[in-house]
Amino acid sequence: MSRVYNFSAGPAVLPEEVLKEAAAEMLDYKGTGMSVMEMSHRSKAYQAIIDEAEADLRDLLNIPDNYKVLFLQGGASQQFAMIPMNLMKNGVADYIVTGQWAKKAYQEACMYGKANKIASSEDETFSYIPDCSDLPISEDADYVYICENNTIYGTKFKTLPNTKGKVLVSDVSSCFLSEPMDVTKYGMIYGGVQKNIGPAGVVIAIIREDLITEDTLPGTPTMLKYKIHVDNGSMYNTPPAYGIYICGKVFKWIKKMGGLTAMKEHNEKKAKILYDFLDQSKLFKGTVRAEDRSLMNVPFVTGSDELDAKFVKEAKEAGFENLKGHRSVGGMRASIYNAMPIEGVEKLVAFMKKFEEENA
Ligand SMILES: *Cc1c(COP(=O)(O)O)cnc(C)c1O
């Protein structure tokens, strides 16, 4: 068996320990004589899996009792519609557009009500986070929307926007559980799990109770109502059962690693190794304003498309996979999520040094 260092932005690297455990339980989950994949979601064994997953997530993030936790499907992209359908009670929302994902969410919201783009960093290819301390928040806005970590561009909100009392909704797909967060500052937090938590197919939403009502936009399909999923404990229909089981294992792995404070230290250490190298390199350079840099996604370029392509090719041959930048920006991107070991980043930097010497 040989595993590569996988720098994919998502689906992405998972803890090896979790994969091994899942493999060991594949044919016979805890004496049930079947795989979790084959199990009724109405069974006692499965109920215990989903209950434990929720309890561990609540523990990790310190989620207060007045927030509901949902395990949903449809990818983070389905939330771009579900959010306005469920939360736009006045038909108005403010969007801060800091990348492609926020832009898509904004465009989707425009189909359901009055979505206002109140700030954007598109003027400089989303390479920074705009100042959000005093934005023109709409008086009747139902919520203010952000994408907290911009997976494609490698920026992260280090301070949350001043929403002037309005509900904050945040897409945390690519920074979920990478560091502690104060849930009480948000009305809703959500993310697709395939970036930092588990297999594609599960979306986790954490929503303040008072925002979950029957009052949705006319025509909202039953499956797209938060209330129906809350009332049915995320099992209105068959949930993405196996995916939730793996998420549960990852929650336990994070707890074992010391929780989110330890995870943050681990992630800061890794990111520093890479950013310190980029800051002194004569060949490679980071593309993001230093104070807005993400701990999770690190884009960089050589300045030459040819050299970029050569780097990606040679890196792959050396066992560093998926370093090609997003198709919309080019260059390179190293995604260094929770499960990326520190050696992966150290070895990548050693490889970059060597490449720099050879191509000076
Ligand atoms: C990947 C990603 C999405 C889209 O996720 P899907 O599950 O493919 O819909 C949305 N937002 C962010 C921040 C992402 O990184």
The ligand as an SDF file (V2000), in Angstrom:
LIG
                    3D

 15 15  0  0  0  0  0  0  0  0999 V2000
  -16.6650   23.2510   -2.2680 C   0  0  0  0  0  0  0  0  0  0  0  0
  -17.3990   24.4190   -1.7570 C   0  0  0  0  0  0  0  0  0  0  0  0
  -18.7510   24.6350   -2.0580 C   0  0  0  0  0  0  0  0  0  0  0  0
  -19.5360   23.7160   -2.9700 C   0  0  0  0  0  0  0  0  0  0  0  0
  -19.7020   22.4770   -2.4170 O   0  0  0  0  0  0  0  0  0  0  0  0
  -20.6080   21.3580   -3.1150 P   0  0  0  0  0  0  0  0  0  0  0  0
  -20.7860   20.3920   -1.9930 O   0  0  0  0  0  0  0  0  0  0  0  0
  -19.8360   20.8120   -4.2610 O   0  0  0  0  0  0  0  0  0  0  0  0
  -21.8780   21.9800   -3.5340 O   0  0  0  0  0  0  0  0  0  0  0  0
  -19.3750   25.7290   -1.5070 C   0  0  0  0  0  0  0  0  0  0  0  0
  -18.7180   26.5750   -0.7040 N   0  0  0  0  0  0  0  0  0  0  0  0
  -17.4130   26.4080   -0.4030 C   0  0  0  0  0  0  0  0  0  0  0  0
  -16.7350   27.3890    0.4900 C   0  0  0  0  0  0  0  0  0  0  0  0
  -16.7200   25.3270   -0.9200 C   0  0  0  0  0  0  0  0  0  0  0  0
  -15.4160   25.1630   -0.6200 O   0  0  0  0  0  0  0  0  0  0  0  0
  1  2  1  0
  2  3  1  0
  2 14  2  0
  3  4  1  0
  3 10  2  0
  4  5  1  0
  5  6  1  0
  6  7  2  0
  6  8  1  0
  6  9  1  0
 10 11  1  0
 11 12  2  0
 12 13  1  0
 12 14  1  0
 14 15  1  0
M  END
$$$$
